[in-house]
Amino acid sequence: MTAALTVTGLSVRHRRGWALRDCSLSVPAGRVAALVGPNGAGKTTLLHTVTGLLTPHGGTVTVAGDVAFMAQDKPLYDTFTIAETLTFGRRLNPRWDGAYAAGRLAELGIEPERKIKELSGGQQAQVALTLALARRPGLLVLDEPLANLDPLARHDVMRALMGEVAERGTTVLISSHVVADLHDTCDWLVVLNGGRVQVSGDIDDLLAGHLMLSGPDELRPPAGAQVIEESRTGRQVRLLVRGAQVLDPRWNVRQADLDELVLAYLRSPEASALPRLSEVGA
Ligand SMILES: Nc1ncnc2c1ncn2[C@@H]1O[C@H](COP(=O)(O)OP(=O)(O)OP(=O)(O)O)[C@@H](O)[C@H]1O
């Protein structure tokens, strides 16, 4: 596996303190990686460092190929028309696929003479995404592209993104608060919590490696299991465990879903699931 993005020992400090501390992660080429974490976890700081907008105080970022960035606030000029926006994109970017951009917007029914401010939030997100894709990047970085969009528009944007990725093999790193939006489209997960990388890995492998156990509260965690989260209600105990072989038939065993897995890690900031960087070709 070749890594499209490798971050090693990254630390970034803002005025008030450290936003990222010793973060290491890797995203293999051609993957769609979800970056999730609570408010203030450091997601935007990480994305800004990956795209070169911020200089780290320690550590390194290595990207294979060009990076295109779609920022949280969709930096489009309100008074520009679509045609002017595309001309602007062409002038700013030496590698610019104008035919693709015009074609994609025509397919979406967004006419060239319309002004950005006349478009809906979903349409503006589609324009911003088109501009990012027309740069033909190796790595596409999206900071909360779905914020403020209704569920239908979120679905449309994600589907559009997936189509492009499938066709061109672009690697994507996308931050979001809403894990449910990422479930069907992402195949790599990075969980950031309190400025540290808590989880980084292939989503299917992570799900296969974790189990949700429930049973009477006298049961002890299976030998060798890493307990990520434990909760007790009445006489029942519920565990999310990693790397467990469950032999005791009194446990009710099922696979955790992505939401449960992410929430369990976020509620247990000391737990982590990190591969060695060599496993992802870094
Ligand atoms: N320009 C800045 N100056 C000072 N502190 C900052 C700056 N930008 C971010 N921070 C701080 O760094 C930390 C990480 O912020 P960041 O915006 O990266 O988190 P985030 O995970 O993107 O949050 P959110 O989900 O709320 O967008 C926070 O404590 C934040 O207050």
The ligand as a Gaussian input file, in Angstrom:
#p B3LYP/6-31G(d) Opt

LIG

0 1
 N       -6.423000      30.823000      15.230000
 C       -6.475000      30.299000      16.456000
 N       -5.979000      30.964000      17.512000
 C       -6.003000      30.438000      18.755000
 N       -6.507000      29.235000      19.040000
 C       -7.043000      28.516000      18.035000
 C       -7.048000      29.015000      16.691000
 N       -7.631000      28.071000      15.903000
 C       -7.981000      27.048000      16.711000
 N       -7.618000      27.311000      17.984000
 C       -7.806000      26.396000      19.140000
 O       -7.192000      25.160000      18.815000
 C       -8.009000      24.069000      19.221000
 C       -8.387000      23.201000      18.017000
 O       -9.233000      23.935000      17.164000
 P       -9.738000      23.401000      15.753000
 O      -10.529000      24.502000      15.108000
 O       -8.594000      22.843000      15.017000
 O      -10.714000      22.206000      16.212000
 P      -11.866000      21.461000      15.378000
 O      -11.755000      20.012000      15.750000
 O      -11.791000      21.792000      13.949000
 O      -13.169000      22.070000      16.037000
 P      -14.657000      22.260000      15.420000
 O      -15.230000      20.893000      15.282000
 O      -15.347000      23.051000      16.490000
 O      -14.530000      22.987000      14.112000
 C       -9.203000      24.675000      19.940000
 O       -8.927000      24.667000      21.314000
 C       -9.268000      26.082000      19.406000
 O       -9.813000      26.941000      20.365000

